[in-house]
Amino acid sequence: MSLKSWAVATATVAMVALAAPAAAAVSTIDGSYAFNGNGWAGTLTVSNSATGSPAITMHYNELGRDERLSGSWSTSTHTLTITRPLAWNDSQTYTLYLGDHKANSPVFGGFFTQSDVPGQRYGVYAKDYLPLGTPRLQAFKASDTLPDDLVGYYGFNGNGWTGTMSVQFTQCRVPEINLWYDELGRSEPIAQRTWDPATHTLTFVRPLSFGGVTQTYTLYFADRLQSTKMFGGYFTESDVPGQRFAAFAWIQPGGVGC
């Protein structure tokens, strides 16, 4: 069934491949990533992470410059933290959670805060990992041609489990969510879900099939350009207290409208 015919036939949200934590671990996070911070695309490069104080290079394509930044890497919480000074004496703090389901292909999802906008979080992700020294051949090119709202068709990644996410509202207000996991091969309706338009935050709870365990997803939305609509964030799991796992989504062509 095509995306267009599927979108006409259903008024629910479909997500593919948000999956449970896995035991896989990456040997290193050092390398380069396709990067998106609040709809701004670019590249993130990490080196010397084994020291706990990695060297970070952040490159936003629209700014056209490399920014050498300081960071910290926690092997216990799988959290990468980056501080980015801004030109007007403010700063951004990036908090990125590792996804390592696919061995030696790390991803990150999370958010940044900005010192002059207290209380607000902005979605971030880092994906398409390449080892250090491997050239990244394709730069992201934005085109402002897609619908202007949350509704759309997204690539998705939850803790390294890949798939797609399609968002469609009932009367354009309440997110209706249905999950499909590639590796599980079944559809899962989600009853608990909220959308906060003030903070651009989508949250939902996914019951797992064992022992009353649940996953709670917190995803921060950005639509700075229609074609750069994205979610960055994380999920938690009730039987792994204190741990956060990467989750993020990026817009695909052919998004459905409301």
Secondary structure as UniProt FT lines:
FT   HELIX           3..9
FT   STRAND          14..16
FT   STRAND          31..37
FT   TURN            38..39
FT   STRAND          40..47
FT   HELIX           49..51
FT   STRAND          55..60
FT   TURN            61..64
FT   STRAND          65..74
FT   TURN            75..78
FT   STRAND          79..85
FT   TURN            87..88
FT   STRAND          91..99
FT   TURN            103..104
FT   STRAND          107..114
FT   TURN            115..116
FT   TURN            118..119
FT   STRAND          122..130
FT   TURN            132..133
FT   STRAND          152..158
FT   TURN            159..160
FT   STRAND          161..167
FT   STRAND          169..170
FT   TURN            171..173
FT   STRAND          174..175
FT   STRAND          177..181
FT   TURN            182..185
FT   STRAND          186..190
FT   STRAND          192..196
FT   TURN            197..200
FT   STRAND          201..207
FT   TURN            211..212
FT   STRAND          214..222
FT   HELIX           226..228
FT   STRAND          230..237
FT   TURN            238..239
FT   TURN            241..242
FT   STRAND          245..251
//
